[in-house]
Structure formats: C-alpha cells, structure tokens
Amino acid sequence: MEDTHRKQIKEYLRKNIAKGYPQDTLKFALINQGYSRIIVEACLEEINQEFAKDAPILKEKPEIRYEIVDENDNPIEIKKSWWKRIFD
C-alpha cells in the first residue's frame, strides 16, 4: 500500500514540477491532503536526484569578443566614451 502511495506522490511531483510549480507549494499541498510529511520529503529528494541525473552538464560560457575591421580586415580601435571610461 505504501509503495502505491509513494509512486502516486512521485508521479504527482514529477508532473507538477515539470509544469513549473514550486516544490514547497507541492509539498504542503500533499501534506494538507493527509500524506505523511516524511514520505513526501523522501519522494521530493528522490525526484530531485532523478532530475539531477537528467540535467545537462553545463560548460563554461564562451567569451564573445567584437571587433570592427576596415575593408582590408585591419582592426579599428574605437575609444570609449567618457562615461564608460569613468564607470567601467
């Protein structure tokens, strides 16, 4: 019986987290419906671990550099405005 409740809770959490609902809101909704706080929190931990396994590994952001060149592909240096020189 407890396994079926855990499966239902996990499915409910998985579905609603994917929709964008906050985890705390879902947790308190389940507790207010009569589910055990311990079981709900354990299911949340399991769901978070499952989502962590599926999350993509983030790489370092590439550095984007802009350069203005003339018609001969020579870089042109542009001076910063006085405002940017002061606050940059």
C-alpha positions in Angstrom: 0.0 0.0 0.0 2.8 2.4 0.9 4.6 1.7 -2.4 1.5 2.7 -4.4 1.2 5.9 -2.4 4.9 6.7 -3.0 4.5 6.0 -6.7 1.5 8.3 -6.8 3.3 11.0 -4.9 6.3 10.8 -7.1 4.3 10.9 -10.3 2.3 13.9 -8.9 5.5 15.7 -8.0 7.3 14.9 -11.3 4.3 16.1 -13.4 3.8 19.3 -11.4 7.4 20.3 -11.1 7.7 19.9 -14.9 4.8 22.4 -15.2 6.7 24.9 -13.1 5.1 24.7 -9.7 7.4 25.4 -6.7 8.4 22.3 -4.7 7.4 23.8 -1.3 3.9 24.5 -2.6 3.5 20.9 -3.8 4.9 19.5 -0.6 2.5 21.5 1.6 -0.4 20.6 -0.7 0.3 16.9 -0.3 0.7 17.3 3.5 -2.6 19.1 3.7 -4.2 16.3 1.8 -3.2 13.9 4.6 0.1 12.4 3.2 2.9 11.8 5.7 5.5 14.7 5.8 8.4 12.2 5.9 7.2 10.2 2.9 6.6 13.5 0.9 10.0 14.8 1.7 11.6 11.5 0.8 9.8 11.4 -2.5 11.0 15.0 -3.2 14.6 14.0 -2.5 14.2 11.1 -4.9 12.7 13.3 -7.6 15.4 15.9 -7.2 18.1 13.2 -7.6 16.4 11.9 -10.8 16.2 15.4 -12.2 19.9 15.9 -11.3 20.9 12.8 -13.3 19.0 14.1 -16.3 20.3 17.6 -16.2 22.8 18.6 -18.8 26.4 19.3 -17.8 27.0 23.0 -18.1 30.2 24.0 -19.8 31.9 27.3 -19.4 30.3 30.2 -21.2 32.2 31.2 -24.3 33.7 34.7 -24.3 32.2 36.8 -27.2 34.5 39.4 -28.5 33.6 42.0 -31.0 36.0 43.6 -33.4 35.4 46.3 -36.0 37.6 45.9 -39.1 38.0 48.1 -42.2 37.8 46.9 -45.8 41.3 45.4 -45.6 40.4 43.3 -42.4 42.6 45.6 -40.2 41.1 46.1 -36.7 39.9 49.6 -36.0 40.3 50.8 -32.4 37.4 52.7 -31.0 37.8 54.9 -28.0 35.3 54.5 -25.1 33.1 57.4 -24.3 34.0 59.4 -21.3 31.0 58.0 -19.5 32.3 54.4 -19.9 35.8 55.4 -19.0 34.6 56.8 -15.7 32.3 53.9 -14.7 33.9 50.9 -16.5 
